[in-house]
Amino acid sequence: MATNLALDDSLITEALKVGRHKTKKEAVTIALKEYIARKKQAEVIDMFGKVIFDKDYDYKKARTR
């Protein structure tokens, strides 16, 4: 899918240098993948303290079902 974006040239130039990417497309694609991964990690972090943990759960016994 072709998409036209108005991107900050200085940010793209810096991303190309820092990431050693060959193309703008590569830099943007990797940036989007890293953004998505970070957001997913944040969702997991938000779950800390919300999951009920049973201290007496015997995972070895559950394997024999």
Summary of the structure (lengths in Angstrom):
residues: 65
radius of gyration: 21.1
end to end distance: 48.8
largest distance: 59.5
contacts: 100
relative contact order: 0.08
helix: 60%
strand: 0%
